[in-house]
Amino acid sequence: METISVSELKTHLSAELKRVQNGITLTVVDHKRPVATLSAVHRECLFVREATEKYQAEALKPLISGNTDLLLTQEREDSW
């Protein structure tokens, strides 16, 4: 496992990510203190897969009932 400083990682992010993708593991250090570990993802992540069915949104019930314009006017009058 190799170590890399935060500033060096920021400077060479793309190149370091390619190295990680090729199999190395990096420990990121900030002021000589380890703060993170970067390693390659070896399994397919859920968000990468295609949707298997169309998303169906359900209508939400209103939070309030009644004349919303009247309620808003009353609320504004109360705050003055």
mmJSON file of the N, C-alpha and C atoms, coordinates in Angstrom:
{"data_MODEL":{"atom_site":{
"group_PDB":["ATOM","ATOM","ATOM","ATOM","ATOM","ATOM","ATOM","ATOM","ATOM","ATOM","ATOM","ATOM","ATOM","ATOM","ATOM","ATOM","ATOM","ATOM","ATOM","ATOM","ATOM","ATOM","ATOM","ATOM","ATOM","ATOM","ATOM","ATOM","ATOM","ATOM","ATOM","ATOM","ATOM","ATOM","ATOM","ATOM","ATOM","ATOM","ATOM","ATOM","ATOM","ATOM","ATOM","ATOM","ATOM","ATOM","ATOM","ATOM","ATOM","ATOM","ATOM","ATOM","ATOM","ATOM","ATOM","ATOM","ATOM","ATOM","ATOM","ATOM","ATOM","ATOM","ATOM","ATOM","ATOM","ATOM","ATOM","ATOM","ATOM","ATOM","ATOM","ATOM","ATOM","ATOM","ATOM","ATOM","ATOM","ATOM","ATOM","ATOM","ATOM","ATOM","ATOM","ATOM","ATOM","ATOM","ATOM","ATOM","ATOM","ATOM","ATOM","ATOM","ATOM","ATOM","ATOM","ATOM","ATOM","ATOM","ATOM","ATOM","ATOM","ATOM","ATOM","ATOM","ATOM","ATOM","ATOM","ATOM","ATOM","ATOM","ATOM","ATOM","ATOM","ATOM","ATOM","ATOM","ATOM","ATOM","ATOM","ATOM","ATOM","ATOM","ATOM","ATOM","ATOM","ATOM","ATOM","ATOM","ATOM","ATOM","ATOM","ATOM","ATOM","ATOM","ATOM","ATOM","ATOM","ATOM","ATOM","ATOM","ATOM","ATOM","ATOM","ATOM","ATOM","ATOM","ATOM","ATOM","ATOM","ATOM","ATOM","ATOM","ATOM","ATOM","ATOM","ATOM","ATOM","ATOM","ATOM","ATOM","ATOM","ATOM","ATOM","ATOM","ATOM","ATOM","ATOM","ATOM","ATOM","ATOM","ATOM","ATOM","ATOM","ATOM","ATOM","ATOM","ATOM","ATOM","ATOM","ATOM","ATOM","ATOM","ATOM","ATOM","ATOM","ATOM","ATOM","ATOM","ATOM","ATOM","ATOM","ATOM","ATOM","ATOM","ATOM","ATOM","ATOM","ATOM","ATOM","ATOM","ATOM","ATOM","ATOM","ATOM","ATOM","ATOM","ATOM","ATOM","ATOM","ATOM","ATOM","ATOM","ATOM","ATOM","ATOM","ATOM","ATOM","ATOM","ATOM","ATOM","ATOM","ATOM","ATOM","ATOM","ATOM","ATOM","ATOM","ATOM","ATOM","ATOM","ATOM","ATOM","ATOM","ATOM","ATOM","ATOM","ATOM","ATOM","ATOM","ATOM"],
"id":[1,2,3,4,5,6,7,8,9,10,11,12,13,14,15,16,17,18,19,20,21,22,23,24,25,26,27,28,29,30,31,32,33,34,35,36,37,38,39,40,41,42,43,44,45,46,47,48,49,50,51,52,53,54,55,56,57,58,59,60,61,62,63,64,65,66,67,68,69,70,71,72,73,74,75,76,77,78,79,80,81,82,83,84,85,86,87,88,89,90,91,92,93,94,95,96,97,98,99,100,101,102,103,104,105,106,107,108,109,110,111,112,113,114,115,116,117,118,119,120,121,122,123,124,125,126,127,128,129,130,131,132,133,134,135,136,137,138,139,140,141,142,143,144,145,146,147,148,149,150,151,152,153,154,155,156,157,158,159,160,161,162,163,164,165,166,167,168,169,170,171,172,173,174,175,176,177,178,179,180,181,182,183,184,185,186,187,188,189,190,191,192,193,194,195,196,197,198,199,200,201,202,203,204,205,206,207,208,209,210,211,212,213,214,215,216,217,218,219,220,221,222,223,224,225,226,227,228,229,230,231,232,233,234,235,236,237,238,239,240],
"type_symbol":["N","C","C","N","C","C","N","C","C","N","C","C","N","C","C","N","C","C","N","C","C","N","C","C","N","C","C","N","C","C","N","C","C","N","C","C","N","C","C","N","C","C","N","C","C","N","C","C","N","C","C","N","C","C","N","C","C","N","C","C","N","C","C","N","C","C","N","C","C","N","C","C","N","C","C","N","C","C","N","C","C","N","C","C","N","C","C","N","C","C","N","C","C","N","C","C","N","C","C","N","C","C","N","C","C","N","C","C","N","C","C","N","C","C","N","C","C","N","C","C","N","C","C","N","C","C","N","C","C","N","C","C","N","C","C","N","C","C","N","C","C","N","C","C","N","C","C","N","C","C","N","C","C","N","C","C","N","C","C","N","C","C","N","C","C","N","C","C","N","C","C","N","C","C","N","C","C","N","C","C","N","C","C","N","C","C","N","C","C","N","C","C","N","C","C","N","C","C","N","C","C","N","C","C","N","C","C","N","C","C","N","C","C","N","C","C","N","C","C","N","C","C","N","C","C","N","C","C","N","C","C","N","C","C","N","C","C","N","C","C"],
"label_atom_id":["N","CA","C","N","CA","C","N","CA","C","N","CA","C","N","CA","C","N","CA","C","N","CA","C","N","CA","C","N","CA","C","N","CA","C","N","CA","C","N","CA","C","N","CA","C","N","CA","C","N","CA","C","N","CA","C","N","CA","C","N","CA","C","N","CA","C","N","CA","C","N","CA","C","N","CA","C","N","CA","C","N","CA","C","N","CA","C","N","CA","C","N","CA","C","N","CA","C","N","CA","C","N","CA","C","N","CA","C","N","CA","C","N","CA","C","N","CA","C","N","CA","C","N","CA","C","N","CA","C","N","CA","C","N","CA","C","N","CA","C","N","CA","C","N","CA","C","N","CA","C","N","CA","C","N","CA","C","N","CA","C","N","CA","C","N","CA","C","N","CA","C","N","CA","C","N","CA","C","N","CA","C","N","CA","C","N","CA","C","N","CA","C","N","CA","C","N","CA","C","N","CA","C","N","CA","C","N","CA","C","N","CA","C","N","CA","C","N","CA","C","N","CA","C","N","CA","C","N","CA","C","N","CA","C","N","CA","C","N","CA","C","N","CA","C","N","CA","C","N","CA","C","N","CA","C","N","CA","C","N","CA","C","N","CA","C","N","CA","C","N","CA","C","N","CA","C","N","CA","C"],
"label_alt_id":[null,null,null,null,null,null,null,null,null,null,null,null,null,null,null,null,null,null,null,null,null,null,null,null,null,null,null,null,null,null,null,null,null,null,null,null,null,null,null,null,null,null,null,null,null,null,null,null,null,null,null,null,null,null,null,null,null,null,null,null,null,null,null,null,null,null,null,null,null,null,null,null,null,null,null,null,null,null,null,null,null,null,null,null,null,null,null,null,null,null,null,null,null,null,null,null,null,null,null,null,null,null,null,null,null,null,null,null,null,null,null,null,null,null,null,null,null,null,null,null,null,null,null,null,null,null,null,null,null,null,null,null,null,null,null,null,null,null,null,null,null,null,null,null,null,null,null,null,null,null,null,null,null,null,null,null,null,null,null,null,null,null,null,null,null,null,null,null,null,null,null,null,null,null,null,null,null,null,null,null,null,null,null,null,null,null,null,null,null,null,null,null,null,null,null,null,null,null,null,null,null,null,null,null,null,null,null,null,null,null,null,null,null,null,null,null,null,null,null,null,null,null,null,null,null,null,null,null,null,null,null,null,null,null,null,null,null,null,null,null],
"label_comp_id":["MET","MET","MET","GLU","GLU","GLU","THR","THR","THR","ILE","ILE","ILE","SER","SER","SER","VAL","VAL","VAL","SER","SER","SER","GLU","GLU","GLU","LEU","LEU","LEU","LYS","LYS","LYS","THR","THR","THR","HIS","HIS","HIS","LEU","LEU","LEU","SER","SER","SER","ALA","ALA","ALA","GLU","GLU","GLU","LEU","LEU","LEU","LYS","LYS","LYS","ARG","ARG","ARG","VAL","VAL","VAL","GLN","GLN","GLN","ASN","ASN","ASN","GLY","GLY","GLY","ILE","ILE","ILE","THR","THR","THR","LEU","LEU","LEU","THR","THR","THR","VAL","VAL","VAL","VAL","VAL","VAL","ASP","ASP","ASP","HIS","HIS","HIS","LYS","LYS","LYS","ARG","ARG","ARG","PRO","PRO","PRO","VAL","VAL","VAL","ALA","ALA","ALA","THR","THR","THR","LEU","LEU","LEU","SER","SER","SER","ALA","ALA","ALA","VAL","VAL","VAL","HIS","HIS","HIS","ARG","ARG","ARG","GLU","GLU","GLU","CYS","CYS","CYS","LEU","LEU","LEU","PHE","PHE","PHE","VAL","VAL","VAL","ARG","ARG","ARG","GLU","GLU","GLU","ALA","ALA","ALA","THR","THR","THR","GLU","GLU","GLU","LYS","LYS","LYS","TYR","TYR","TYR","GLN","GLN","GLN","ALA","ALA","ALA","GLU","GLU","GLU","ALA","ALA","ALA","LEU","LEU","LEU","LYS","LYS","LYS","PRO","PRO","PRO","LEU","LEU","LEU","ILE","ILE","ILE","SER","SER","SER","GLY","GLY","GLY","ASN","ASN","ASN","THR","THR","THR","ASP","ASP","ASP","LEU","LEU","LEU","LEU","LEU","LEU","LEU","LEU","LEU","THR","THR","THR","GLN","GLN","GLN","GLU","GLU","GLU","ARG","ARG","ARG","GLU","GLU","GLU","ASP","ASP","ASP","SER","SER","SER","TRP","TRP","TRP"],
"label_asym_id":["A","A","A","A","A","A","A","A","A","A","A","A","A","A","A","A","A","A","A","A","A","A","A","A","A","A","A","A","A","A","A","A","A","A","A","A","A","A","A","A","A","A","A","A","A","A","A","A","A","A","A","A","A","A","A","A","A","A","A","A","A","A","A","A","A","A","A","A","A","A","A","A","A","A","A","A","A","A","A","A","A","A","A","A","A","A","A","A","A","A","A","A","A","A","A","A","A","A","A","A","A","A","A","A","A","A","A","A","A","A","A","A","A","A","A","A","A","A","A","A","A","A","A","A","A","A","A","A","A","A","A","A","A","A","A","A","A","A","A","A","A","A","A","A","A","A","A","A","A","A","A","A","A","A","A","A","A","A","A","A","A","A","A","A","A","A","A","A","A","A","A","A","A","A","A","A","A","A","A","A","A","A","A","A","A","A","A","A","A","A","A","A","A","A","A","A","A","A","A","A","A","A","A","A","A","A","A","A","A","A","A","A","A","A","A","A","A","A","A","A","A","A","A","A","A","A","A","A","A","A","A","A","A","A","A","A","A","A","A","A"],
"label_entity_id":["1","1","1","1","1","1","1","1","1","1","1","1","1","1","1","1","1","1","1","1","1","1","1","1","1","1","1","1","1","1","1","1","1","1","1","1","1","1","1","1","1","1","1","1","1","1","1","1","1","1","1","1","1","1","1","1","1","1","1","1","1","1","1","1","1","1","1","1","1","1","1","1","1","1","1","1","1","1","1","1","1","1","1","1","1","1","1","1","1","1","1","1","1","1","1","1","1","1","1","1","1","1","1","1","1","1","1","1","1","1","1","1","1","1","1","1","1","1","1","1","1","1","1","1","1","1","1","1","1","1","1","1","1","1","1","1","1","1","1","1","1","1","1","1","1","1","1","1","1","1","1","1","1","1","1","1","1","1","1","1","1","1","1","1","1","1","1","1","1","1","1","1","1","1","1","1","1","1","1","1","1","1","1","1","1","1","1","1","1","1","1","1","1","1","1","1","1","1","1","1","1","1","1","1","1","1","1","1","1","1","1","1","1","1","1","1","1","1","1","1","1","1","1","1","1","1","1","1","1","1","1","1","1","1","1","1","1","1","1","1"],
"label_seq_id":[1,1,1,2,2,2,3,3,3,4,4,4,5,5,5,6,6,6,7,7,7,8,8,8,9,9,9,10,10,10,11,11,11,12,12,12,13,13,13,14,14,14,15,15,15,16,16,16,17,17,17,18,18,18,19,19,19,20,20,20,21,21,21,22,22,22,23,23,23,24,24,24,25,25,25,26,26,26,27,27,27,28,28,28,29,29,29,30,30,30,31,31,31,32,32,32,33,33,33,34,34,34,35,35,35,36,36,36,37,37,37,38,38,38,39,39,39,40,40,40,41,41,41,42,42,42,43,43,43,44,44,44,45,45,45,46,46,46,47,47,47,48,48,48,49,49,49,50,50,50,51,51,51,52,52,52,53,53,53,54,54,54,55,55,55,56,56,56,57,57,57,58,58,58,59,59,59,60,60,60,61,61,61,62,62,62,63,63,63,64,64,64,65,65,65,66,66,66,67,67,67,68,68,68,69,69,69,70,70,70,71,71,71,72,72,72,73,73,73,74,74,74,75,75,75,76,76,76,77,77,77,78,78,78,79,79,79,80,80,80],
"pdbx_PDB_ins_code":[null,null,null,null,null,null,null,null,null,null,null,null,null,null,null,null,null,null,null,null,null,null,null,null,null,null,null,null,null,null,null,null,null,null,null,null,null,null,null,null,null,null,null,null,null,null,null,null,null,null,null,null,null,null,null,null,null,null,null,null,null,null,null,null,null,null,null,null,null,null,null,null,null,null,null,null,null,null,null,null,null,null,null,null,null,null,null,null,null,null,null,null,null,null,null,null,null,null,null,null,null,null,null,null,null,null,null,null,null,null,null,null,null,null,null,null,null,null,null,null,null,null,null,null,null,null,null,null,null,null,null,null,null,null,null,null,null,null,null,null,null,null,null,null,null,null,null,null,null,null,null,null,null,null,null,null,null,null,null,null,null,null,null,null,null,null,null,null,null,null,null,null,null,null,null,null,null,null,null,null,null,null,null,null,null,null,null,null,null,null,null,null,null,null,null,null,null,null,null,null,null,null,null,null,null,null,null,null,null,null,null,null,null,null,null,null,null,null,null,null,null,null,null,null,null,null,null,null,null,null,null,null,null,null,null,null,null,null,null,null],
"Cartn_x":[0.86,0.0,0.909,0.584,1.351,0.625,1.382,0.773,0.96,0.031,0.095,-0.517,0.082,-0.449,-1.669,-2.49,-3.692,-3.314,-2.31,-1.924,-1.398,-0.622,-0.111,-1.253,-2.21,-3.367,-4.182,-4.378,-5.132,-4.421,-3.117,-2.347,-2.391,-2.371,-2.277,-3.469,-4.655,-5.821,-6.108,-6.175,-6.509,-5.505,-4.225,-3.182,-3.241,-3.467,-3.527,-4.763,-5.887,-7.083,-6.879,-6.144,-5.839,-4.993,-4.028,-3.196,-4.055,-4.988,-5.888,-6.755,-7.254,-8.084,-7.295,-5.981,-5.133,-4.73,-5.179,-4.981,-4.236,-3.619,-2.916,-3.898,-3.513,-4.296,-3.492,-4.124,-3.459,-4.033,-3.149,-3.568,-3.297,-4.334,-4.206,-3.873,-2.801,-2.376,-2.489,-2.914,-3.011,-2.175,-1.092,-0.148,0.337,0.737,1.299,0.302,-0.983,-2.024,-2.918,-3.068,-3.932,-5.379,-6.006,-7.395,-8.32,-7.757,-8.609,-7.793,-8.513,-7.903,-8.639,-7.891,-8.487,-8.142,-9.174,-8.96,-9.97,-9.676,-10.532,-11.835,-12.893,-14.175,-14.156,-14.346,-14.242,-15.59,-16.653,-17.976,-18.783,-19.765,-20.613,-21.492,-21.471,-22.284,-23.733,-24.638,-26.066,-26.43,-25.865,-26.253,-25.734,-24.913,-24.376,-25.308,-26.122,-26.987,-28.147,-28.62,-29.788,-31.031,-32.018,-33.272,-33.98,-34.545,-35.25,-36.73,-37.255,-38.65,-38.791,-39.826,-40.059,-40.501,-40.005,-40.372,-41.796,-42.594,-43.967,-44.107,-44.332,-44.511,-45.96,-46.166,-47.518,-47.844,-49.096,-49.532,-49.539,-49.067,-49.041,-50.322,-50.737,-51.898,-51.499,-52.379,-52.044,-51.768,-50.824,-50.502,-51.554,-52.22,-53.27,-54.491,-55.627,-56.836,-57.445,-58.292,-58.934,-58.376,-58.762,-58.348,-56.918,-55.97,-54.563,-54.26,-54.91,-54.69,-55.121,-56.266,-56.771,-55.844,-55.403,-54.49,-53.179,-52.654,-51.413,-51.591,-52.697,-52.991,-53.089,-53.763,-53.902,-52.538,-51.706,-50.39,-49.53,-49.617,-48.862,-49.334,-50.65,-51.205,-50.75,-50.672,-50.257,-48.798,-47.979,-46.549,-46.228,-47.148,-46.889,-47.223],
"Cartn_y":[-1.173,0.0,1.239,2.159,3.391,4.531,5.568,6.756,7.938,8.878,10.086,11.227,12.397,13.557,14.106,14.827,15.421,16.358,17.191,18.153,17.453,16.385,15.64,14.938,14.412,13.764,14.765,15.968,16.994,17.369,17.435,17.816,16.745,15.479,14.371,13.428,13.966,13.135,12.122,12.549,11.626,10.49,10.813,9.79,8.822,9.334,8.471,7.58,8.107,7.282,6.151,6.396,5.333,4.247,4.663,3.688,2.849,3.496,2.78,1.818,2.267,1.415,0.189,0.337,-0.772,-1.692,-1.394,-2.364,-1.912,-0.739,-0.337,0.263,0.284,0.914,2.076,3.234,4.439,4.84,5.203,5.808,7.294,8.102,9.552,10.094,10.905,11.467,12.985,13.539,14.991,15.35,16.083,16.43,15.169,14.174,12.897,12.022,12.356,11.571,10.934,9.606,8.945,9.401,9.769,10.236,9.43,8.715,7.962,6.878,5.893,4.839,4.785,4.775,4.661,3.289,2.57,1.278,1.113,0.215,0.002,-0.681,-0.409,-1.068,-2.334,-3.468,-4.743,-5.344,-4.694,-5.208,-4.09,-4.491,-3.508,-2.824,-1.517,-0.754,-0.707,-0.578,-0.573,0.546,1.744,2.875,2.795,1.823,1.673,0.838,0.0,-0.897,-0.144,-0.698,-0.162,-0.454,0.405,0.191,-1.029,-1.841,-3.037,-2.77,-1.734,-1.364,0.142,0.677,2.109,2.532,3.653,4.184,4.731,4.342,4.817,5.685,6.967,7.88,7.878,7.899,7.956,9.395,9.765,11.114,11.246,12.384,12.638,13.313,13.014,13.681,15.093,16.071,17.429,17.495,18.331,18.492,19.319,20.21,21.049,20.992,21.314,21.357,22.745,23.08,24.385,25.306,26.567,27.582,28.022,27.589,27.889,29.376,30.074,31.52,32.245,31.852,32.456,32.148,30.916,30.534,31.3,31.475,32.22,33.683,34.271,35.668,35.82,34.897,34.949,34.808,33.928,33.731,34.978,35.604,36.856,37.969,38.051,39.078,38.832,37.573,37.224,37.581,37.53,37.787,39.284,40.15,41.588,42.06],
"Cartn_z":[0.0,0.0,0.0,-0.877,-0.995,-0.299,0.065,0.658,-0.281,-0.18,-0.998,-0.186,-0.293,0.431,-0.303,0.441,-0.147,-1.287,-1.074,-2.118,-3.363,-3.187,-4.338,-5.07,-4.312,-4.93,-5.733,-5.195,-5.921,-7.213,-7.175,-8.358,-9.443,-9.039,-10.0,-9.897,-9.659,-9.391,-10.495,-11.736,-12.831,-12.938,-12.868,-12.98,-11.799,-10.602,-9.42,-9.455,-9.937,-10.059,-11.071,-12.127,-13.094,-12.434,-11.598,-10.879,-9.932,-9.251,-8.347,-9.142,-10.27,-11.12,-11.589,-11.751,-12.183,-11.036,-9.81,-8.738,-7.499,-7.486,-6.276,-5.276,-4.025,-2.973,-2.431,-2.334,-1.844,-0.494,0.426,1.678,1.558,1.725,1.618,3.003,3.072,4.352,4.32,5.451,5.621,6.834,6.622,7.688,8.409,7.608,8.061,8.818,8.736,9.411,8.348,8.35,7.356,7.507,6.389,6.423,5.507,4.545,3.616,2.925,2.416,1.611,0.284,-0.799,-2.133,-2.698,-3.115,-3.752,-4.873,-5.78,-6.938,-6.522,-7.268,-7.068,-7.915,-7.258,-7.97,-8.324,-7.936,-8.257,-8.914,-9.664,-10.33,-9.294,-9.303,-8.361,-8.84,-7.909,-8.218,-9.184,-9.003,-9.827,-11.254,-11.56,-12.911,-13.787,-13.166,-13.92,-14.571,-15.666,-16.335,-15.499,-15.589,-14.874,-15.446,-14.574,-15.04,-15.25,-14.622,-14.829,-14.655,-15.248,-15.207,-13.802,-13.334,-12.02,-12.071,-11.104,-11.025,-9.779,-9.974,-8.848,-8.403,-7.112,-6.579,-6.213,-6.432,-6.067,-4.549,-4.063,-2.63,-2.189,-0.974,-0.407,0.003,-0.127,0.28,1.783,2.182,3.59,4.316,3.577,4.166,3.266,3.847,3.036,3.165,2.262,2.301,1.241,1.348,0.394,0.725,-0.07,0.225,0.103,-0.822,-0.95,0.324,0.863,2.086,3.265,3.361,4.44,4.369,3.162,2.983,3.368,2.965,3.318,4.831,5.49,6.947,7.632,7.123,7.707,7.563,6.421,6.205,7.12,7.334,8.23,9.669,10.063,11.433,11.689,10.647,10.863,10.937,10.578,10.658,11.996],
"occupancy":[1.0,1.0,1.0,1.0,1.0,1.0,1.0,1.0,1.0,1.0,1.0,1.0,1.0,1.0,1.0,1.0,1.0,1.0,1.0,1.0,1.0,1.0,1.0,1.0,1.0,1.0,1.0,1.0,1.0,1.0,1.0,1.0,1.0,1.0,1.0,1.0,1.0,1.0,1.0,1.0,1.0,1.0,1.0,1.0,1.0,1.0,1.0,1.0,1.0,1.0,1.0,1.0,1.0,1.0,1.0,1.0,1.0,1.0,1.0,1.0,1.0,1.0,1.0,1.0,1.0,1.0,1.0,1.0,1.0,1.0,1.0,1.0,1.0,1.0,1.0,1.0,1.0,1.0,1.0,1.0,1.0,1.0,1.0,1.0,1.0,1.0,1.0,1.0,1.0,1.0,1.0,1.0,1.0,1.0,1.0,1.0,1.0,1.0,1.0,1.0,1.0,1.0,1.0,1.0,1.0,1.0,1.0,1.0,1.0,1.0,1.0,1.0,1.0,1.0,1.0,1.0,1.0,1.0,1.0,1.0,1.0,1.0,1.0,1.0,1.0,1.0,1.0,1.0,1.0,1.0,1.0,1.0,1.0,1.0,1.0,1.0,1.0,1.0,1.0,1.0,1.0,1.0,1.0,1.0,1.0,1.0,1.0,1.0,1.0,1.0,1.0,1.0,1.0,1.0,1.0,1.0,1.0,1.0,1.0,1.0,1.0,1.0,1.0,1.0,1.0,1.0,1.0,1.0,1.0,1.0,1.0,1.0,1.0,1.0,1.0,1.0,1.0,1.0,1.0,1.0,1.0,1.0,1.0,1.0,1.0,1.0,1.0,1.0,1.0,1.0,1.0,1.0,1.0,1.0,1.0,1.0,1.0,1.0,1.0,1.0,1.0,1.0,1.0,1.0,1.0,1.0,1.0,1.0,1.0,1.0,1.0,1.0,1.0,1.0,1.0,1.0,1.0,1.0,1.0,1.0,1.0,1.0,1.0,1.0,1.0,1.0,1.0,1.0,1.0,1.0,1.0,1.0,1.0,1.0,1.0,1.0,1.0,1.0,1.0,1.0],
"B_iso_or_equiv":[0.0,0.0,0.0,0.0,0.0,0.0,0.0,0.0,0.0,0.0,0.0,0.0,0.0,0.0,0.0,0.0,0.0,0.0,0.0,0.0,0.0,0.0,0.0,0.0,0.0,0.0,0.0,0.0,0.0,0.0,0.0,0.0,0.0,0.0,0.0,0.0,0.0,0.0,0.0,0.0,0.0,0.0,0.0,0.0,0.0,0.0,0.0,0.0,0.0,0.0,0.0,0.0,0.0,0.0,0.0,0.0,0.0,0.0,0.0,0.0,0.0,0.0,0.0,0.0,0.0,0.0,0.0,0.0,0.0,0.0,0.0,0.0,0.0,0.0,0.0,0.0,0.0,0.0,0.0,0.0,0.0,0.0,0.0,0.0,0.0,0.0,0.0,0.0,0.0,0.0,0.0,0.0,0.0,0.0,0.0,0.0,0.0,0.0,0.0,0.0,0.0,0.0,0.0,0.0,0.0,0.0,0.0,0.0,0.0,0.0,0.0,0.0,0.0,0.0,0.0,0.0,0.0,0.0,0.0,0.0,0.0,0.0,0.0,0.0,0.0,0.0,0.0,0.0,0.0,0.0,0.0,0.0,0.0,0.0,0.0,0.0,0.0,0.0,0.0,0.0,0.0,0.0,0.0,0.0,0.0,0.0,0.0,0.0,0.0,0.0,0.0,0.0,0.0,0.0,0.0,0.0,0.0,0.0,0.0,0.0,0.0,0.0,0.0,0.0,0.0,0.0,0.0,0.0,0.0,0.0,0.0,0.0,0.0,0.0,0.0,0.0,0.0,0.0,0.0,0.0,0.0,0.0,0.0,0.0,0.0,0.0,0.0,0.0,0.0,0.0,0.0,0.0,0.0,0.0,0.0,0.0,0.0,0.0,0.0,0.0,0.0,0.0,0.0,0.0,0.0,0.0,0.0,0.0,0.0,0.0,0.0,0.0,0.0,0.0,0.0,0.0,0.0,0.0,0.0,0.0,0.0,0.0,0.0,0.0,0.0,0.0,0.0,0.0,0.0,0.0,0.0,0.0,0.0,0.0,0.0,0.0,0.0,0.0,0.0,0.0],
"pdbx_formal_charge":[null,null,null,null,null,null,null,null,null,null,null,null,null,null,null,null,null,null,null,null,null,null,null,null,null,null,null,null,null,null,null,null,null,null,null,null,null,null,null,null,null,null,null,null,null,null,null,null,null,null,null,null,null,null,null,null,null,null,null,null,null,null,null,null,null,null,null,null,null,null,null,null,null,null,null,null,null,null,null,null,null,null,null,null,null,null,null,null,null,null,null,null,null,null,null,null,null,null,null,null,null,null,null,null,null,null,null,null,null,null,null,null,null,null,null,null,null,null,null,null,null,null,null,null,null,null,null,null,null,null,null,null,null,null,null,null,null,null,null,null,null,null,null,null,null,null,null,null,null,null,null,null,null,null,null,null,null,null,null,null,null,null,null,null,null,null,null,null,null,null,null,null,null,null,null,null,null,null,null,null,null,null,null,null,null,null,null,null,null,null,null,null,null,null,null,null,null,null,null,null,null,null,null,null,null,null,null,null,null,null,null,null,null,null,null,null,null,null,null,null,null,null,null,null,null,null,null,null,null,null,null,null,null,null,null,null,null,null,null,null],
"auth_seq_id":[1,1,1,2,2,2,3,3,3,4,4,4,5,5,5,6,6,6,7,7,7,8,8,8,9,9,9,10,10,10,11,11,11,12,12,12,13,13,13,14,14,14,15,15,15,16,16,16,17,17,17,18,18,18,19,19,19,20,20,20,21,21,21,22,22,22,23,23,23,24,24,24,25,25,25,26,26,26,27,27,27,28,28,28,29,29,29,30,30,30,31,31,31,32,32,32,33,33,33,34,34,34,35,35,35,36,36,36,37,37,37,38,38,38,39,39,39,40,40,40,41,41,41,42,42,42,43,43,43,44,44,44,45,45,45,46,46,46,47,47,47,48,48,48,49,49,49,50,50,50,51,51,51,52,52,52,53,53,53,54,54,54,55,55,55,56,56,56,57,57,57,58,58,58,59,59,59,60,60,60,61,61,61,62,62,62,63,63,63,64,64,64,65,65,65,66,66,66,67,67,67,68,68,68,69,69,69,70,70,70,71,71,71,72,72,72,73,73,73,74,74,74,75,75,75,76,76,76,77,77,77,78,78,78,79,79,79,80,80,80],
"auth_comp_id":["MET","MET","MET","GLU","GLU","GLU","THR","THR","THR","ILE","ILE","ILE","SER","SER","SER","VAL","VAL","VAL","SER","SER","SER","GLU","GLU","GLU","LEU","LEU","LEU","LYS","LYS","LYS","THR","THR","THR","HIS","HIS","HIS","LEU","LEU","LEU","SER","SER","SER","ALA","ALA","ALA","GLU","GLU","GLU","LEU","LEU","LEU","LYS","LYS","LYS","ARG","ARG","ARG","VAL","VAL","VAL","GLN","GLN","GLN","ASN","ASN","ASN","GLY","GLY","GLY","ILE","ILE","ILE","THR","THR","THR","LEU","LEU","LEU","THR","THR","THR","VAL","VAL","VAL","VAL","VAL","VAL","ASP","ASP","ASP","HIS","HIS","HIS","LYS","LYS","LYS","ARG","ARG","ARG","PRO","PRO","PRO","VAL","VAL","VAL","ALA","ALA","ALA","THR","THR","THR","LEU","LEU","LEU","SER","SER","SER","ALA","ALA","ALA","VAL","VAL","VAL","HIS","HIS","HIS","ARG","ARG","ARG","GLU","GLU","GLU","CYS","CYS","CYS","LEU","LEU","LEU","PHE","PHE","PHE","VAL","VAL","VAL","ARG","ARG","ARG","GLU","GLU","GLU","ALA","ALA","ALA","THR","THR","THR","GLU","GLU","GLU","LYS","LYS","LYS","TYR","TYR","TYR","GLN","GLN","GLN","ALA","ALA","ALA","GLU","GLU","GLU","ALA","ALA","ALA","LEU","LEU","LEU","LYS","LYS","LYS","PRO","PRO","PRO","LEU","LEU","LEU","ILE","ILE","ILE","SER","SER","SER","GLY","GLY","GLY","ASN","ASN","ASN","THR","THR","THR","ASP","ASP","ASP","LEU","LEU","LEU","LEU","LEU","LEU","LEU","LEU","LEU","THR","THR","THR","GLN","GLN","GLN","GLU","GLU","GLU","ARG","ARG","ARG","GLU","GLU","GLU","ASP","ASP","ASP","SER","SER","SER","TRP","TRP","TRP"],
"auth_asym_id":["A","A","A","A","A","A","A","A","A","A","A","A","A","A","A","A","A","A","A","A","A","A","A","A","A","A","A","A","A","A","A","A","A","A","A","A","A","A","A","A","A","A","A","A","A","A","A","A","A","A","A","A","A","A","A","A","A","A","A","A","A","A","A","A","A","A","A","A","A","A","A","A","A","A","A","A","A","A","A","A","A","A","A","A","A","A","A","A","A","A","A","A","A","A","A","A","A","A","A","A","A","A","A","A","A","A","A","A","A","A","A","A","A","A","A","A","A","A","A","A","A","A","A","A","A","A","A","A","A","A","A","A","A","A","A","A","A","A","A","A","A","A","A","A","A","A","A","A","A","A","A","A","A","A","A","A","A","A","A","A","A","A","A","A","A","A","A","A","A","A","A","A","A","A","A","A","A","A","A","A","A","A","A","A","A","A","A","A","A","A","A","A","A","A","A","A","A","A","A","A","A","A","A","A","A","A","A","A","A","A","A","A","A","A","A","A","A","A","A","A","A","A","A","A","A","A","A","A","A","A","A","A","A","A","A","A","A","A","A","A"],
"auth_atom_id":["N","CA","C","N","CA","C","N","CA","C","N","CA","C","N","CA","C","N","CA","C","N","CA","C","N","CA","C","N","CA","C","N","CA","C","N","CA","C","N","CA","C","N","CA","C","N","CA","C","N","CA","C","N","CA","C","N","CA","C","N","CA","C","N","CA","C","N","CA","C","N","CA","C","N","CA","C","N","CA","C","N","CA","C","N","CA","C","N","CA","C","N","CA","C","N","CA","C","N","CA","C","N","CA","C","N","CA","C","N","CA","C","N","CA","C","N","CA","C","N","CA","C","N","CA","C","N","CA","C","N","CA","C","N","CA","C","N","CA","C","N","CA","C","N","CA","C","N","CA","C","N","CA","C","N","CA","C","N","CA","C","N","CA","C","N","CA","C","N","CA","C","N","CA","C","N","CA","C","N","CA","C","N","CA","C","N","CA","C","N","CA","C","N","CA","C","N","CA","C","N","CA","C","N","CA","C","N","CA","C","N","CA","C","N","CA","C","N","CA","C","N","CA","C","N","CA","C","N","CA","C","N","CA","C","N","CA","C","N","CA","C","N","CA","C","N","CA","C","N","CA","C","N","CA","C","N","CA","C","N","CA","C","N","CA","C","N","CA","C","N","CA","C","N","CA","C","N","CA","C"],
"pdbx_PDB_model_num":[1,1,1,1,1,1,1,1,1,1,1,1,1,1,1,1,1,1,1,1,1,1,1,1,1,1,1,1,1,1,1,1,1,1,1,1,1,1,1,1,1,1,1,1,1,1,1,1,1,1,1,1,1,1,1,1,1,1,1,1,1,1,1,1,1,1,1,1,1,1,1,1,1,1,1,1,1,1,1,1,1,1,1,1,1,1,1,1,1,1,1,1,1,1,1,1,1,1,1,1,1,1,1,1,1,1,1,1,1,1,1,1,1,1,1,1,1,1,1,1,1,1,1,1,1,1,1,1,1,1,1,1,1,1,1,1,1,1,1,1,1,1,1,1,1,1,1,1,1,1,1,1,1,1,1,1,1,1,1,1,1,1,1,1,1,1,1,1,1,1,1,1,1,1,1,1,1,1,1,1,1,1,1,1,1,1,1,1,1,1,1,1,1,1,1,1,1,1,1,1,1,1,1,1,1,1,1,1,1,1,1,1,1,1,1,1,1,1,1,1,1,1,1,1,1,1,1,1,1,1,1,1,1,1,1,1,1,1,1,1]
}}}
